[in-house]
Amino acid sequence: MELCETYMKQSRNKVCGLRFDYLSSLLCHADVRSGARYFLLDCAAGLVTGAMAQQLAGCGEIFRVFRGGCPEKALAELDMVEADRKTVRQLPLEVLLSADPLSLEWLKDPFEGQPAVPDAEIEAQMALRYEARLNRTKQRRADLEALKARPVDGLIIVAGDEDPDLASEALQTGLAMLIPGGRVVVYGQHLQPVAALQGSWRASGQFVDVRLEQLFTREYQVLPQRTHPHMAAESQLCEGYILSASKVVDHSSDAPDRAEPVEQAGPRKRRRP
């Protein structure tokens, strides 16, 4: 909570205007719990990632997707233990969208296509550097295999105003990996795109419990006979919106198949009066 308030005072845009009450509501709506797996897009300087890692308490997996850079400022300042940090696995979105992920530079073997050099001819410093690159590539491939091993239990999207395309691509990718009954939560700073997404979810029939919420938390100055909310020029009336839903499986296409035996059955016998 303290770190979230500090970021809000220093730079509201870097954390997508995410207040502490919205952060706690995100974790609640997404049902973040120990032992579960989550698909996450966090453009709030790693603030959501750190909060989820602390909630998992070292048991579970967070697959954080990114494009370009992946800020970890919040993860470093939270001073988490090693077990909590290991729950976070970071993957570029381009790797998940690619038909051949192993062909991308991010997952390529650093020694692929290079002639074998005897260990005696490699300097000690270069040998350590090559070993670190090789271990990093192995870890990246292991993270990708872990994500594709089984579906995720929850999907969380937190993006700023300048990342609408990134949020849309991450949402579609995450929905394909979400289990039936899994929770999906989207945070946005403006009503129009979130409300449009709410309408499309309700019309699709693939989601239930679709809710669009806005929190109205205000800090009050308590004085004798003149208690009033704090008023500041930079304060905003509408800080953001949270859209949440549960994914379901549509069996409407199977309805004609189940109705065939009833249509092929013979005429019902007439009862005697």
N, C-alpha and C positions, 0 to 999 in steps of 0.2 A: 504493500500500500504506500509506504513512504517513497519507494523508488518511482512508482507510478506518478505520484504527486510532484516529485522533483522533475521528472521529464516533462510533465505538463507545464510547469513554470518556466523551464529552460527553453524548450522548443516544442510547441504543441503539434506542429506539422510532422515532425519526425516520428511521433508515436500515433499519427493519424487521429489526433484528438481523443485518444482513448483514456477516459477517466477510470479511477479505481473501481467505481460502482459498475461500469460497463465491463471491465475486466472480470470481476467476480461473477457477473451475470453470464458472461460467455462460458466460463468454466462450468457453471451450474446447468445451463441449457444444453451444453455438449456432453454432459454426464461424464466429466473427466474423473476417472477413478483408477486406482492402482490395478495393474495387470492388463489394461486395455491397450489397444493400438489406435493411433490417430493420424490423420492426414491433415497437415497444417500449412497454410500460407500466412506468414507473419511479416508484415511490412512495418511493424511498430518497433523497430530496433531490437527485436528479440524479446520484447517484454512479455508477450503471450507465451512464447516458448519457455521462458524461465518459469513463469507461473505454473504452466502445465507440468514441467519437469519436477517441480517441488511437490505438486499434487500427486504425481505417480510414485514418488518416494523410492525411486530406483527399480520399480517393477512395472514394466510396460515399455511401449515404443512410441516415439513421436517422429514421424516422417515429415520433415520440414522442407518444402519445395521453395525454390527461389529462381530468379533470373538475374544475371549480372552478378551483383554483390550480395553477400549474405551477412548483414550486420549482426554482431554478437556482443554488443556493448552491454546489454542487460545481463546476459549470461555471465560475463566476467565480473560485473559489479554485484551480482547476487551472491558471489562466493559460494557456489554450490559444491557439494561433495562430489567425488569422482563417480559414484554410483548414479547420482542424478544426471550428471552430464552425459553418461553413456546411453541414457535413454533417448537422446536426441540424435537422429540420423538425418543428415542434410543431403538433398538430391536436387540437381538442376531440373527444371521443368522440361527442358529440351531433351533430356535423357528419357523421360517418361513418354514424350510424344514421338520419339524416333522409332522407326521400324527396326533399325539395327543399332541398339544403344552401344554395343561394344566397338562400333566403328568411330564413335566420337572421341575427341581428344581427351575428354574428362575421364574416360574409362580405358584408354589405350594402355597397353603394357609399355612402360618407358624404355624397355630394351628391345621392343619389337622392331625388326629390320636393321638392327645394329650388329656389327660383327662381334663375335665373342672375343673378349680381351682377358688374358690370364690375370688372375687376382694379383700376382706379384707385380704386374706393371701398373696397377691402379694405385694411386696414392691413397693414403688412409682417409683423408678428408673427403675425397671423391667417392670412396667406397661407402662411407657413411651416408653421403647424400643420395647415392643410388639406392641404397637399402631403404632409406626413408621414403623415397618416391615409390618404390615397389610396394612397401607396406601400405602406403596411402592408397595406391590403386587397388590393392586387394581388399582394403576396408570399404572402398567405394562400391566395388562389385558385390561385396557381402551385404551392404546396405540395400542395394537394388534387388538382390535375390530375396532378402527378408521382406521387402515390401510386396513383391509379387508372390510370395509363398502363400498368403491367405488374405482375405479381405480385412479392411479396417473397421473399427467400431464407431468412429466418429470423424466428422469433417468440419474444419473450422477455417473460415476465410476472413482475414483482416487485411484490408488494402486501403490505400489512400486515394485521393482524387486523381492522381496522375497514373494510376495503375488499373484502369478499367479492363483492358484487354488481358492483362496478366491474371486478374481476379476471375474473369470469365473462363479462361483456359484451365486454370487450376481447379475451378469448381466442376467443370465437366469431367476433367480427369479424375478428380476425387470421387465424384458420384459413381463412376464406373467401378471403383474399388470398394465402395461402401456396402456393408452387409444389409440385408433387409431388416428393418427395425432400427438401423443405425441413425444417430442424430447428426444433423447438418445445421451449422450456425454460420450466418454471414453478418459481418458488421460493416456498416457504411455510414458516411458522414452526411449524406444527402438523401432525402426522401424519395425522389423520383426513380432512380435506378432500383432501389430496394423494393419499392412498391410494385414496380413492373415485374420484378422477379417473383414477388409474392403472388401476383395474379397468374403468372405462367405456371407456377407450381400447383396452384389450386386447380387450374384447368387441365393439367396433365393427368391427374389421377394417380400419380406415383408418390404422392406425399400426403401425410395426415398430420393433424395438429399443427397446421401452418399458422404461425403467429408473428406479427410485426409489433415490436415494443419500443417505447422510448422512455428513458428514465429521467426523472425530474428531481435529482438530489441537489439540495442547496445547503450551503453552510451558513449558519446563523450566528450573529453576535448577540450574546445573552447579556442584557443589562437590566437593571431594575426598572420596570414599567416602560421600557423602550427596546424590547427585543425585536430585532429585524434581521432579514437576510443580508449577507454581505453584497454590496453593489460595487462592481468594478467595470471600467470601460471596456476591458478585453473579454469580459464574460459573455457567453452566448446562450441564448434561450434554448436552442436545439443543438445539443452536442453530437448526437449520432442516433442510429437506429440499429436494432438487432432483429434479424429475421431468422427464425428457427423452425424446424420441421423434422419429421421422422420419415424415412424412406420405407416404402412398402412395395410388394411385388404385385403387379397387375395380372390377374388370372382371367381377364375378360376374354382373351383370345381362346382359352380352353373351354369356354362355356358351350359352344355348339357341339364339341366332341362329347361332353358329358350329357348333352340332351339327346343324342342319337338313340341310345337304348330305349328311352321313353317313347320316342316317335315310332320306333319299329315294333313296339309291343302291340299285341293284338287288342281287339276291342274288349272293353270291360263287360263282364257279365251283368245282366240285369237282375236285380234282386226281386224276389217275389213279394207281393204286397202282404 
